[in-house]
């Protein structure tokens, strides 16, 4: 899933940068997908920004908006 992202090299620590927690990102996307399947009355989900933290530190959602019908 992440291998197709243009920013994959950045997440992997390109040019000496910090390696980011891609496992947490994958887990987060999977959990959000499950949330949408479990609650079909959710019509929109907007997360912006979602921060990917350094390896083993997880991810953080700084702002989210959910539209429920």
N, C-alpha and C positions, 0 to 999 in steps of 0.2 A: 504494500500500500504506500509506504513512504518512499520507496525507491523511485517513484515517478515524479516526486516533487523536485522542482528546480532548486529549492533551498535545502535539499538533503545533505549536501556537503557541509553546509553551515551547521546543521544539527549534529553532524558527525565530528565537528571540531576542525574544520578547514583552517589552514593557515595559522595553526597554533592556538585557535580559539578553544573555549571550553566545550567539551562533549556534552550534549544536552540529553535529557531523559526521554529518549524516543519510545521506550517501553511504556512509560506513563502516558505519552501522547496517544499511542495505539490503544491503550486501555481506556482512556477517556473517550475516544471516538467510538469504541465499541459499546461503552456504557450509554453514551448519548443515543446511539442507534437503538439499543435495547429499550431505552426510555420512550423513544418515539413509537416503537412497536407495542409497548405495554399500554401506552396512553394515546390511542388514535384520535382523541379530541384535541391533541396538540397540533395546531395548524402551521405554526411558525416557531422556529428556534433560532435566535441570533446571538452568537457569542463573539464579542469583540471588545478587547483583545483576549486571547487565550495565551498565556505565557508558558513556554516550555522552559523549565528550570534545569540547572545542571544535573548530570546523571545522579540517580538515586534521590533526587529532591522533588520529583513530581511535576505537576502542572498547576497553574492557577488561572481561574476565570476571574477577570476583573470586572466584567460587565456582561449581563445577559438579559435577553428579553424573550419571553415566551408568550405566544398568542394562543389562547385556548378557545375552542368553539363551544 
